[in-house]
Amino acid sequence: MAILGAETLAMVGFGLSMPIVPLFLQEDIGITDPVALNAWVGAIQASAAISLAVFAPIWGHLSDIFSRRTMLLRALFGGAIVISLSAFVTSPAQFLVLRTIQGSLTGTVAAATVLVAGIAPAAQVAFALGMLTTMIAVGNSLGPVFGGLIADLFGYRVAFFSTGIVLALAALIVLKFVDKDVRPKIEGEKPRKFSLLPDVKPIKSSAILMSIMLVAFIISTGNSVPGPTLPLFLRELIVGVSDEPVLIGSSVGLVMGVGAAFTALAAVLVGKFAGKIGYWKALFICLAGGAFFSIPQTFVSTVFQLTVLRAVSSFFIGGTGTLTNAIVAVTADRNNQGTIYGIKSSVASAGMALGPIIGASSAMLSYRLVFFVSAVIFALGAILTKINTPKASSV
């Protein structure tokens, strides 16, 4: 329960400041040129994902050798320090550097996933990971709402400070209430040689794990395409229908918060649904639904329409996290799960790096185009999942 509570707080913390990054760059840093703004937003959002992609397998591998609890504490305390420092930046280049450092130190979701997967009994691992996904989604739903209010009332820089405080609180919960974990010695097992580089052989030798890595990359890419420019598109929608002063940050927080709330709902329901038809078939349905409901977002004319459609598409895509993690949990050797989840996080982070670049490039033509591009990527994931389903019929 302490892990679930800490990770919920962590997601609230990240949500307090991350969604308002484009608005911060525009209003506080002073980037007013649309092309330059989209370019900086894409680069800054991608930088953290790229560094996370590089370091996630290393941290995951070290968690298998040493302590998974320590890796979660590293991610929480590291994020608290770096994001708090973001409140002092005066140029986009400084922000870019801090975001890159943030990606190399954080990765709380992967760290918490490995810790929960290692603690939970084998028969309950899917349920435990589903609960973790649910609480992460709950945190994601609350963070943007509170973050938008903080940004509108006190300024964007205060939102970054708030993130640091909440992440530090989450770390203290783990430090106080989560027992130290030591990797159990297995009789007859040869001692592991210390190495920073993870062993990818378990993944290369498993068709299921190879497939789920590719699907995870596609999901992450499609999901992150609209993110960087969504606040700017919302501003365009709001300004287009009202000349009155509006709270842009709160509107952004509401849209993202509702979407994350439906992600949480999906995480609760998908476990029971997937248990009846199989993880891979459920994954195909989720991806196909996400693609289908992303397309009409291209044509919205009001914030309400976008909120409803984002909620429905988020419901379908929200189930994919639980499903991909469950497939890894029931397929991978428990003694290597830290490494494998770390590599999966790296693959997903690579998608998170590519998605903002695609989104920012598409936004240079039209903000609306990003939703169609996202739909196409989800559809590709659904096709690949369908192709692989017969090969993984036992899962």
Number of C-alpha atoms within 10 A of each C-alpha: 10 15 22 21 16 29 31 25 27 31 26 27 33 25 27 32 29 20 24 27 18 25 23 20 20 17 11 15 15 14 19 11 10 13 15 12 22 24 17 22 26 25 21 25 27 27 25 25 29 22 22 30 26 19 23 30 27 21 32 31 26 22 26 21 19 13 17 27 22 19 23 29 23 19 25 28 20 22 29 28 17 20 27 20 16 22 17 13 15 13 13 19 13 12 22 21 14 21 23 20 19 24 26 23 22 27 28 20 20 25 28 23 26 29 22 20 25 21 12 14 11 14 9 11 19 23 18 21 26 25 20 27 30 28 26 26 27 25 27 28 27 24 29 32 24 22 32 28 22 21 24 16 14 11 16 26 19 18 30 29 21 23 28 29 19 21 29 22 19 25 25 16 18 22 16 9 12 14 10 11 15 13 13 7 10 9 6 6 7 8 8 7 7 9 11 13 14 20 16 13 8 16 19 11 10 12 14 19 20 14 18 22 23 17 26 23 23 26 27 25 27 31 23 24 31 26 23 28 27 23 23 22 18 20 19 13 16 20 14 11 10 9 8 8 8 13 15 21 27 22 21 26 27 23 24 26 27 23 25 27 24 25 30 27 21 25 31 21 13 23 22 12 12 18 12 10 12 19 24 25 21 23 27 24 18 25 27 23 21 31 27 19 20 24 20 17 22 17 13 14 13 13 18 11 14 19 20 16 19 23 23 20 25 27 24 27 27 30 30 29 21 26 27 19 24 21 19 21 22 15 14 19 12 17 15 21 24 32 29 28 27 30 27 28 28 28 27 26 28 24 27 29 27 25 32 31 25 19 29 27 19 21 25 16 11 13 20 20 19 31 26 22 22 26 27 18 22 29 22 19 24 25 15 17 24 16 13 19 20 12 13 17 12 9 18
